[in-house]
Amino acid sequence: MTSFALCPPISVLGCSSSISRVSFPTRLNSHFHKSYCKFQVKCSYAEPNLKDDYKSAAIDVVADIKTERVVVLGGNGFVGSAICKAAVSKGIEVISLNRSGRPTYPDSWVDQVTWISGDVFYANWDEVLVGATAVVSTLGGLGSEEQMLRINGEANVAAVNAAKEFGIPKFILISVHDYNLPSFLLSSGYFTGKRKAESEVLSKYPNSGVVLRPGFIYGKRRVDGFEIPLDLVGQPLERILRATENFTKAFSSLPASDLLLAPPVNVDDVALAVINAVTDDDFFGIFTIEQIKEAAQKVKV
Ligand SMILES: NC(=O)c1ccc[n+]([C@@H]2O[C@H](COP(=O)([O-])OP(=O)(O)OC[C@H]3O[C@@H](n4cnc5c(N)ncnc54)[C@H](OP(=O)(O)O)[C@@H]3O)[C@@H](O)[C@H]2O)c1
């Protein structure tokens, strides 16, 4: 099969007009379900001062280029939009599924995402998942006990099962830190739903599933056309907690101490940790706040 659609433009330095063969067969690796561009360039060249009939030995160049196609569930939310933006900036193809579809603000990355309007409980997965290399779920939120169980738990369980059915090789869940809370508080719909979703990810994707457990996430949250600058609180708090961590460590085993002591994390760092998860096949399992920051750092470097 020959396809140019998935392949980035390739320039071959050092080849004169005597390129004899360039082929771009694309293969979908059924084991890893990754899209690869495999191309082969055979080129012969002649030095300017050599006779025309001189031909050097042909050079064969074979390379595999992985192309990622990521589905973000909730791509227009606070965390989801940071993930979409970061993925687009890394040249990753992005599809978002959320009920209200495309956001109305005019940022340039918005045009580079495919926006599908739909509810995760009634999604036409054929339209959303085919060809995806990873699904990232930002589905979750607060509300009544029933609502929290449904959006944090059932919605994610449904999404994990759909992704598994479609053979998507990786599932990344934005979950939450447990704040060191006593177990009676962890039995609320929010945490129960989150933990149900986590165990579904880890059981269906034991060797590639990713669960990120951030605490408070700061950044600029858009609500009804306004930006709420959560970073005005989150950023200084993160710095203070880092500076005092040697002192506060002594209190970290106290129940619920993390409500005060868990460091906030920048929404862009959560997004970069997701990019790291998408691109690094050795990154799977449960990740704490510190590990999220480390993963983000790897992508920044
Ligand atoms: N924000 C924080 O400080 C924080 C901290 C720790 C963990 N988390 C977790 O991080 C995740 C993202 O949080 P967030 O603050 O970004 O939430 P958010 O802004 O409310 O975003 C939620 C997204 O999910 C979509 N959505 C909701 N119900 C849906 C459904 N039935 N079908 C399809 N899409 C649906 C929403 O879009 P539509 O309304 O258009 O459908 C929106 O895009 C959540 O799981 C949250 O628990 C957040």
The ligand as a MOL file (V3000), in Angstrom:
LIG
                    3D

  0  0  0     0  0            999 V3000
M  V30 BEGIN CTAB
M  V30 COUNTS 48 52 0 0 0
M  V30 BEGIN ATOM
M  V30 1 N -9.1600 21.1260 38.0170 0
M  V30 2 C -8.4650 20.6010 39.0170 0
M  V30 3 O -7.8860 21.2860 39.8910 0
M  V30 4 C -8.3480 19.0920 39.1020 0
M  V30 5 C -7.5420 18.5150 40.0980 0
M  V30 6 C -7.3710 17.1390 40.1280 0
M  V30 7 C -8.0260 16.3390 39.2020 0
M  V30 8 N -8.8180 16.9150 38.2430 0 CHG=1
M  V30 9 C -9.4840 16.0560 37.2700 0
M  V30 10 O -9.0730 16.4420 35.9800 0
M  V30 11 C -10.1330 16.2110 35.0480 0
M  V30 12 C -10.3810 17.4650 34.2260 0
M  V30 13 O -10.7940 18.4900 35.0890 0
M  V30 14 P -11.1990 19.9180 34.5250 0
M  V30 15 O -11.0530 20.8610 35.6340 0
M  V30 16 O -10.4780 20.1640 33.2350 0 CHG=-1
M  V30 17 O -12.7540 19.6910 34.1990 0
M  V30 18 P -13.6770 20.5240 33.1970 0
M  V30 19 O -13.0610 21.8360 32.8540 0
M  V30 20 O -15.0330 20.5080 33.7910 0
M  V30 21 O -13.6820 19.6270 31.8730 0
M  V30 22 C -14.4750 18.4740 31.7480 0
M  V30 23 C -14.6150 18.1520 30.2660 0
M  V30 24 O -15.4120 16.9790 30.1130 0
M  V30 25 C -16.4320 17.2160 29.1410 0
M  V30 26 N -17.5780 16.3650 29.4840 0
M  V30 27 C -18.2800 16.3680 30.6440 0
M  V30 28 N -19.2430 15.4380 30.5920 0
M  V30 29 C -19.1440 14.8210 29.3900 0
M  V30 30 C -19.8450 13.7760 28.7360 0
M  V30 31 N -20.8780 13.1520 29.3250 0
M  V30 32 N -19.4790 13.4000 27.4990 0
M  V30 33 C -18.4450 14.0270 26.8710 0
M  V30 34 N -17.7370 15.0270 27.4310 0
M  V30 35 C -18.0820 15.4230 28.6770 0
M  V30 36 C -16.7070 18.7110 29.2380 0
M  V30 37 O -17.1990 19.2720 28.0290 0
M  V30 38 P -18.7770 19.4370 27.7260 0
M  V30 39 O -19.3690 20.0910 28.9160 0
M  V30 40 O -18.7970 20.2390 26.4700 0
M  V30 41 O -19.2600 18.0500 27.5220 0
M  V30 42 C -15.2860 19.2440 29.4580 0
M  V30 43 O -14.6380 19.3510 28.2160 0
M  V30 44 C -11.3140 15.7470 35.8650 0
M  V30 45 O -11.3890 14.3460 35.8080 0
M  V30 46 C -10.9960 16.2090 37.2590 0
M  V30 47 O -11.6030 15.3930 38.2450 0
M  V30 48 C -8.9930 18.2670 38.1710 0
M  V30 END ATOM
M  V30 BEGIN BOND
M  V30 1 1 1 2
M  V30 2 2 2 3
M  V30 3 1 2 4
M  V30 4 1 4 5
M  V30 5 2 4 48
M  V30 6 2 5 6
M  V30 7 1 6 7
M  V30 8 2 7 8
M  V30 9 1 8 9
M  V30 10 1 8 48
M  V30 11 1 9 10
M  V30 12 1 9 46
M  V30 13 1 10 11
M  V30 14 1 11 12
M  V30 15 1 11 44
M  V30 16 1 12 13
M  V30 17 1 13 14
M  V30 18 2 14 15
M  V30 19 1 14 16
M  V30 20 1 14 17
M  V30 21 1 17 18
M  V30 22 2 18 19
M  V30 23 1 18 20
M  V30 24 1 18 21
M  V30 25 1 21 22
M  V30 26 1 22 23
M  V30 27 1 23 24
M  V30 28 1 23 42
M  V30 29 1 24 25
M  V30 30 1 25 26
M  V30 31 1 25 36
M  V30 32 1 26 27
M  V30 33 1 26 35
M  V30 34 2 27 28
M  V30 35 1 28 29
M  V30 36 1 29 30
M  V30 37 2 29 35
M  V30 38 1 30 31
M  V30 39 2 30 32
M  V30 40 1 32 33
M  V30 41 2 33 34
M  V30 42 1 34 35
M  V30 43 1 36 37
M  V30 44 1 36 42
M  V30 45 1 37 38
M  V30 46 2 38 39
M  V30 47 1 38 40
M  V30 48 1 38 41
M  V30 49 1 42 43
M  V30 50 1 44 45
M  V30 51 1 44 46
M  V30 52 1 46 47
M  V30 END BOND
M  V30 END CTAB
M  END
